[in-house]
Amino acid sequence: MKGLIGMRSGATVAVIIPALNEESAIGKVISGIPCWVDDVIVVDNGSTDDTSEVARRHGARVFREPRRGYGSACLTGIARLHDPDVVLFMDGDFSDHPEEAYLLVDPIAYGYADMVIGSRVSGSREPGSLTPQQVFGNWMACKLMELFWSAPFTDLGPFRAISLPALELLDMQDPDYGWTVEMQVKAVRGGLRVKEVPVSYRRRTGESKVSRTLRGVLGAGFKIIGTILLAAAGFMPSRKKEGERVIIFSEGFSDHESEGGSVLTYAHESRQLVLSIAEEVGKRRGASVEFRFRGNQSHFIGQRHGTRVSFVDTASGEPEAEMHRALKDAFRSGMERVVLIRDPFHIATGKLLEDALDALGSADLVLAPANEERLNLVGLNRTCPSLFSQVTGDGTNARDETMEMARHYGLRVTLLNGNDSIGAS
C-alpha cells in the first residue's frame, strides 16, 4: 500500500536529514523520498567530502552546521522549516527505507498520533545492519523507559515523524547522542500520543561515525542512559529563556484616523489606553511590547504615537496563523513568558496584565476573562499552535474547547478574573 499523505489528508511534510561525509549515500536517500514530501532539508554537519553538493544536485535545501553532533544538525534543520504539518527525520546513510515514510507520516496526518517511531527491532532488518552494541544499547534504554514511564518502546530508531505542534512543545535541546531518547522521554512525559511501527533497515552505505568506534559507542551509551536517568530524577535539558513580551493584535486604524482627522472614535481611545497600559507594564517589568495589526501603517503610527512600543504589520492571513507566528517569533527571540491580547477593545488593566505574566511562572497557559466564553487574553510559556484554532473562535465554547486542548497536551492552566477589563463584551 502506498502512503496517501498529501493526496487525501492535505498535510504538508518536511524531511530533515543530518549528514556527515555521506557523499556516496545522500543522493540515494533523497531520490528515494516520496514525491508527496514538500520540503527536503539536508544539514551538513561538517563534511569534508561533497555531501552538500550532491544533496543540492538532488533538489534538497542544504545548510551547514559546523558544531558537531546529531542533535545540533537536527536543531539547525528545525530552524529552517517553513511551518509544515509533519516533520520527518531520517539518516543520510541510506540505511532507512525512504519509501516507507508513509508508515510514519500517515498516522499523524490523519490524526491518530502526534509522534511515530520507526522500529528497526520489530521490523525487517538486514543481517549486520545493527551492531551488537546498538542492539544492547537500544534494549537497555527501552527497558529503562518502560521501568520509569511504562513506555512500550523497542527502539530508538532515527527514522521518525512528529507533528510540528508536538515538536515545538518538546523544546528539544540535546546537541548530540541524546537527541532521540530526549524526544521519546519528553513525548511520554508530555502525554503525547506516541506510536511505534515496524520499518525495514539495511546496512549503511559507508562507515558509521558512532557504532563502529569504541569512543562513539561509549559516548553514545553514557549520554543515552544518562539522559534517561536525569529525566527520571526530574532533570531534562531545556533552553534558558529570559524576558517577557506583551503582544496586542488589532485590525488597524480607520481611514479618517490615519489621515490625521480630529475625530477620536471609541476604537481610537481604546487603542490609546491599551498602548499606555502595556507600555507602563513594560517599563515596570522590563517587558517588550508589540502592537500588531493589518494595514501596513506601522511606520506612520509609530511616528504619530511616539511610544516605545514596537509596531509590526501583520500579513492578511487567518488570526490563528498570525497569533502562532507572533508567539513563535517571541520564543525564538528568547522570551520566557508571552501574553497575547487578541482584542484591544476589551483589554485588561495593567494589573490583570501583570497577573497574567506572573501566573506564567507556574502555569503553561493563562486565559482571561475566566467568567466569559470569549477569550481576549492568552498567556503562554511555550508554543502550541493547535490551541489557536480554539482561541480565535467566536463560538460560545471557545474557552471550554481551549481548556480541553490544553489538557490533551498536558498544559497547566490558570484562569484569571476578567472584572478589571475595560470596554464592553
N, C-alpha and C positions, 0 to 999 in steps of 0.2 A: 504493500500500500504506500502510495506517495503522500508526503505531507501536503496538506491543503492550506497551510498558513499563507496569507497574502492573497489567496484566491477566494476564500469564503469569510475568513474572520476579519479581514481588513487591517490586521495588526501590522505595524512596521517592525522590522527586525534588523539589528546591527550585530556584527560579529567582531569581537576583539581577539587578536592573535598576538601574544607576546612571542618574540623571536630573537634568538641569539645564534648567529652563524648557521642559518638554515637555508643557505643558497640552493642546495640540491633538493630541498623538500618544499619550500614555501610556495613555489609555482603550482605543484600538485595539490597542495591544500586549498589554495584559492580557486583553482579550476574545478575542484570537487564540490565547492559550496553551491547549494541550490540557487536557481535563478530568482526565487522569491525573496531572497535576502536583499534588503535595501541598501546596506552600507557595510563595507568590509574595511576594518582598521587593522593595520599591522604596526606594532610598536617594536622598533628595532632597539634592543637592549644593549647596544654596544658591539655590534657585529664587526668583524674585521674582513668579512667577505662581501659578496654582492647581494646579500639578502634584501636590502632596501630596493635596489634597482630591479631585481627580479619581481618583487612584490608590486612595484609600480607598473611594470610592464603587463602584469596580470590584472590590473584595474583596481588595486587596493589604494586606500589613502594611507600614507606611510608617515609615521612620526618617530623621532628618535628620543630615547630616554637613556642618558648616559649613566644614571645611577643604577648599578647592577641590582637585580632582584626581580623575581617573577611578579611580586606584588606591586613594585614600582612601575613596571611596564603596564600592568592592568590598570592602575590608577591613572596613568597618562592616557590610556585608551578611553577610560570613562570620561575624563575631562574634555575629550574631543567628540563626544557623542552629539548627535543632532536630535535629542529627545525622542528616541524610538520607544515603542511599547515594550519590546523584549530585547534583552541583551544576551548574546550567546558567546561563551568563552570556549576556545579550543586551542590546542598546542600547534606550533608551527612545524612539527617534525613528521607529519603525515602518519602518526600512529592512530589518531582518531579517524573515524569514517565520516567525513563531512556530509555525505548523502543521507546519513541517519539523523540529521539535525531536527527533522520534523518530530522525532520521538521525544525530544526535549522541549521543543517550542510549542507544539500544538496544545499540550495540557495548560500552558499559561495563556496562550492566545484565546482559547475557548473558555477560560475562567475556572479551570479545575485545580490550578496550583499557582503558587507565587514563585516557586523555585523548583527546578528539576535537575537532579544529579544523574549523569550517565555512569552506571556501574560497570566497570570492566570485570569485576569479580563475578557478578552474576550473569554477565553476558558471554559472548563467544570471543575468546582471545587467542591469538596465535601463540604457539609454544615459544617461550623465551621472551615474549613481549613485556612481561613483568618480571623483574629480578626477584630472587628470594627475599632480599632486603625490603623491596617495595611491598610484597605480599604480606610479610610480617608486620611492617610499619602500618599498613592500612588496617590490618586486623586489630592491632593494638589500639590505634586511635579510635576505631569504630566501637570497640568494646568499652573504652573509657567513656565515650559519648553516650553509649547505651546505659552504662552504670550511673552516670551523673544526671542524665536528662531523659532516659528511656527513648533515645533516638535510634531507630532501627536502620542505621546506615550499614552498608557493606563496603564502601569505597570512598576515597577522597578524590575521585576522578576529576581531572581538569576540564573535561567536556561537560559543560553545564549551562543552563539557561536560567534567567531570572527576570522578572518584570522590572521596569525602571523604577516604579514607586518603591518596590521592595528593596531594590539595590540601594536607593538613596536612604531608606530607613536604616539599613545596616551600618552606614557610616564606616565603610571599610578603610583600614589603616595599615595593615601589615605590609612591609615592603619586600618580603622575600618568601621563605619556605612556608610560613604560617598562613598564607593567604586563603587557601582552600578550606582549611579547618576553621579559620576565623569566620568565614562566610557561613559554614554549616552550623557552628555553635551559635552565632548571633541569630541565625534564622530560627533555630529551635527555641532559643531563649525569648525571641521576639514574637513567638506564636504564629509565624508564617506557615502557610500550607506548603510543605516540602514533600516532593515525590521523588522516588528513585526508580530509574528504568534501566534494563539491561542494554548495553551497547557493545558493538564489536570493537576489537582492539588488535593492532598488528605491531610487529617490530618497527621501531622508529627508523627513519632514514638518517644516517649519521650517528655520531656518538652522543650519549647523554651527558649533560653537564653536571648532573646530580647523582643519579643512581649507580653510575659505574665508577665513581671515585670515592675513596674512603672519607675524604673531607666532606664531600657532598652528602653522603649517606648519614654521617654523624651529625652534620649541621642541620639537615632537614629533620632527622629524628628528634633531636633535642628541641628544636623550635616547635614542631608539631605537638609533641607531648607536653612541652612547657606551656603552650597556648591553651591547651585543654585544662591543665591543672590550674593555671591562673584564672581561667574563666570560672572553674568550679569554686575557686576561693573568692570570687566576686570581682576579679580584675579583668578587664578587656581593653585592648587598645582603642583609643578614641582621640579624635582631633581636638587639640586645645583651642577653644574658641573664647573670644572676649568681645564685648561690645553689645550694644542694644540698638535697635532701629525701629522707628515708627513709620509705617508706610500708609499714606492716605490716598484712596482712589476717588476720582471724580470724573464726570463726563466732560468737564471743561467749562469755561466761562461763556456766557451768552454773547451774541454779536455786539449788542449795544455796550456791554461792559468792555469787551476787547477793543472797541473803537474809542474808548475813553469817555463814554457817556456818564452823566452825573447821577443817573437813577441807580440807587443802591437797592437791588432786589433782596428778598429774604435769602435767596440762594447765595448771593454775594456776601451778605452779612454772616451767614453760617460758615462759609469758607474762610472768611477773615478770622472768625472766632476759632475755628479749628486750627488754623495756622498758628495763631497766638498761643493756644493751649499746647499744641505739640512742640512748638519752639521753646516754650518755657520749660516743659518737661525735659526736652533735650538738653537745655543749658544746665538744669539742675542735676541731671544724671549723667551727663556726658554722652547722651544718646544721639545718633544721627537721625535726621528726619527727611523723608522723601514725600513729595506731593506728585502723584502720578495721575495723568489724565489724557484723554484723547483731545486732539485739536491742533497739534503742532504749534503750541503757543508758549513753550517753556521759556524761551529767551525773553519774549515780551513780558510775560507775567513775572518772571524772576526779577526783571528790572523794575517793573511797576511796584511790586510789593516790598522790595528791598529787604527781604528776610534772609536769614542764614539757612533756610530750608533749601534742599536740592529739588529742583523742578525737572521732572522727567516725562517726556512724551511717550505714550504707550502706542503699540500697534492697534489696529482696529479689530483685533481678534476677540474671541469669546472671553468673558470675565474670568472663567475658570483658568484659561491658559495664561491670562495676564497676571492673576494672583500667583500662580505657580511660578511664573518667570520672575516676578519680583522677589518672591521668597527665596528662590534658588540663587538669584544674584546676591541677596543679602548673606546667605550662609556661605557661599563661595568666597565672599569678601571677608569672612571670618566672624560674622555676627553670631552671638550665642543665644540671644532672645530677640524675637521679631513679633511686633504687633501690627496686624493688617486692619485698617479701617475701611470697610467697603462702601460706606455711605456717609459722606461728610455732613449731610443734613441731620443725622441722628448721632453725632459723635458724642462720646462721653466727655465728662470734665477731666481735668488733669489728674484728679485723684483716682478715677477709675482707670485711666491710662497707666498710672504708676502701680496701681493694684495688679493690673494685668501683667506688667513686666516683672513685678515681684513674685507673682504666682508661678511664673515660668521657672523659678528656681527649684520647685518641687514637682511641677506638673509639666507634661509634654504639650498639652493643648489647653488653651483658655478660651472660653466662649462667653459672650455678653451680647445683649442682656439675658439673664437667666430666666426672667419672668415673661419672655415672649418667644414665639416660634421663629420669628425672623432674626437672623444673626447679623449684627452690624460691626462687631469687633471679634477678631480671631487672633489669638496669640499662639505661637509655636516655637519650639526649640529645636526643630528638625524639619526636613522637607517631607511632605506626604501628599503628593499631587491628587490622589484619589479622593481626598477629603473635599476638594473644591467643587466637585460636581454637586455636592450636597450644600455646601456653604453658600454658593451663589444662587441656589434655587430660591424662588419666591413662594413656594408652596408652604402650607401651614406645618408641614412635617420636617422642615429643613433642619431644625435643631435636633430632633429625635433621630433622624437619619444620619446626621453627622456624628452623634454620640455612638450609634451602632457601628459605623465605620471605624471610629476610634477604638472601640472595644475589639473589633476584629484585628486591628494592628497592635493591640496591647498598649495603647497610649493612656497615660494617666491624665484625667480630665478635671478641670476646675471650672465651675460656673460662677460668674460674677453677677452681682445685682446691677440692674440697669436703671435704678431710680435716679441716678445723677445725670442721665443723658439729657441733652437739650434738643429742642425740635420735637415735632410730632411724628408718631409712627404712621 
